[in-house]
């Protein structure tokens, strides 16, 4: 009986370790914990949200890796750029006094929604939440969106949480490249949006 209990304990341990290995994947890169969308439905605070099915498809892929939905770059006072799935962060010279890790994550949820972080290297402090010395430019693509009625009405929307008020930022639209851009004084969660007119949407 003792031997039987011992075998059951070893089997249980093997199962637990197996689940842990599946969660971490190769070097801990597979099946990461991504930011969850706090958006429910296709509208938010009087705005309709541009859709994007790609992040959902990537996150549900059997070969999913963090690099598919998140990109990071160490950027110092000289400036730099981070790109992901047609989106980008452009950090001009002088925006930060010291090198920081800039990260852009495409949030699965069915919309063009990105989570931005600028952290001190080696210390998880969201330096981007404290503001930048020079505005940083966020460019988002609506190339994959199928519900945009008029690109001229698109705005970069700062999402302020479930109970917060969304903030439409001054936005420039490039209909040729199918992108919109806005200057950011600090990092948060952002999306592409347009006025919600209900039945007028495609």
Buried (B, 14 or more C-beta within 10 A) or exposed (E): EEEEEEEEEEEEEEEEEEEEEEEEBEEEEBBBEBBEBBBEEBBBBEBBBBBBEBBBEBBEEEEBBBEBBBBBBEBBEEBBBBEBBBBBBBBBEEBBEEBBBBBBBBBBBBBBBBBBBBBBEEEEEBBBEEBBEEBBBBBBBBEBBEBBBEBEBBBBBBBBEEEEEBBBBEBEBEEEEBBBBBBBEBBBBBBBBBBBEEEEEE
